[in-house]
Structure formats: structure tokens, C-alpha cells
Amino acid sequence: MFKALIFDFDGVIVDSEQAHYEACRRVFSEIGLHLSRREYQQKYIGLSDKEMFPKVLEDKGRAVTDETIYGMIIQKINAYRSIITDANQVPVVTGLYAFIDDLVRQQKRIGICSGSSKREVMVTLDKLYQDHLQSCFETIVTANDVSFTKPHPEGYLLAADNLMVDPSYCMVIEDSPVGIEAAKGAGMYVVGLTTTYNAYALKNADLVVSDFDALPRINSFET
């Protein structure tokens, strides 16, 4: 039986990918580059900012320096925080609350492993604070906590260590191929949610479902 559940954040807990895209679009627009929504989804979703920004610049034939990347990341974080703060609400993925309530009743250990920055994750959770969602998570691992981001497994291994659960007893909920690769590399069981990519793109997951309502209850799984 699984002892811990580790959630990716964007596209799994909250439907915030549009906010991330808009923040990135604003940053690239400042230097005269256009990044379409389709291009962003096909090539860059799931990558951390420190991986995504240099990749976009390289793909578009622009020079890449550490100073440039650092400045763009700060701009993007600030833009994202502004978008989330100004939003009337941040939508959560269908079925999330009932699913987490079930985990709490079963006394499962619960964590987050995100490729986003700590500031981005926390401003979003603060927006949901009235729902007491934040208090459910025993550990929150972000891009700021690791040397290597997804698809490297470091973040998921750190989350399991923080939860004091062997990786083989962890289930991960992910919405991107790079996230699935990271979790599988950590030796964990992975459920793919088709909130961002289609089922075929998530084929390396152990199970693919549309949302939490379609996911069997955890006590029906055996490790």
C-alpha cells in the first residue's frame, strides 16, 4: 500500500499553466521575442525557469548569459506573482479537494514537488489559504531546493526523504512528460493527469486519468 502521495503543482493542484505562459510571454516581449501558447506547450511546459529560458533563447538564436537568464527569471517570477495576486481566483484541478480529504482520512503523508520557484508556489497557495489546502502538505520541494530540476529525479527523492518514506512506497501525480520521467527515475509509481498533455504524451506513466474524480481511491492500490 502506498504510504505517501507527492503532487506536482502547476497543472496538478492548480490550473496555473496559463498564468505561467502569460508571465513568460511578457518577459520575452520585453526583448522583442514572440512565444506562442502552442510553442510554449509543445516545447517548454514542465521545465523549470532556469532550464526553460536558456532553451528558448537558444532556439530563437539569441545569446545566452547567466546574467541575462537570472534577470529574466526574476522578471518572470514577479510577473507571475502579479498575475496570481490580481486574479479573482485560482482554479484547482477537478476532484482535488475530495481526493486530498480522502488521503488525510487515511493518514497518508502528502507533499509537493514542483519545478516552479518557491515564491511562485507560495503566492498561489496563499491565494488558496481560505481553503486550508496549504496545511495538508508536509513538505514542499521547489526549484530553489535542488541542484537539478525535472526530468532529474532529485526533487522527488528529496520529497520522499523529507516525508521519511521509501520512494517505492510513494505515488506521484504528474501532468507532463518531464515530470513523469523524474518520478519514474526516482523509482515511484506515477499517475499522469491529462490536464496539460494528452494521454499519448503521458504514456510512460503507470496510469493515465483525466482528473482526480477518475482516479481510483488510494486504498485500492497495492505496491
LINURWO-V917544 format. One record per backbone hydrogen bond with DSSP energy under -1.0 kcal/mol. NH is the residue of the N-H (numbers start at 1). CO is the residue of the C=O. If there is no record, write none. Layout:
nh: {NH,NH}
co: {CO,CO}
//
This chain:
nh: {3,4,5,6,7,8,11,12,13,14,15,16,20,21,22,23,24,25,26,27,28,29,30,31,32,33,40,41,42,43,44,45,47,51,52,53,55,56,57,58,59,60,61,62,69,70,71,72,73,74,75,76,77,78,79,80,81,82,83,84,85,86,93,96,99,100,101,102,103,104,105,106,107,108,109,111,112,113,114,121,122,123,124,125,126,127,129,131,132,136,137,138,141,143,145,152,157,158,159,160,161,162,163,165,169,170,171,172,173,174,180,181,182,183,184,185,186,187,188,189,191,192,193,194,203,205,206,207,209,212,215,220,221}
co: {169,169,109,171,111,173,14,9,9,9,91,14,16,17,18,19,20,21,22,23,24,25,26,28,29,28,36,37,38,39,40,40,44,48,48,49,51,52,53,54,55,56,58,57,65,66,67,68,69,70,71,72,73,74,75,76,77,78,79,80,81,82,13,93,95,96,97,98,99,100,101,102,104,103,3,5,139,7,141,117,118,119,120,121,122,123,126,128,129,133,134,110,112,116,142,149,153,154,155,156,157,158,159,160,166,167,4,189,6,191,176,177,178,179,180,181,182,184,183,170,172,207,174,209,200,202,190,190,192,94,212,217,218}
//
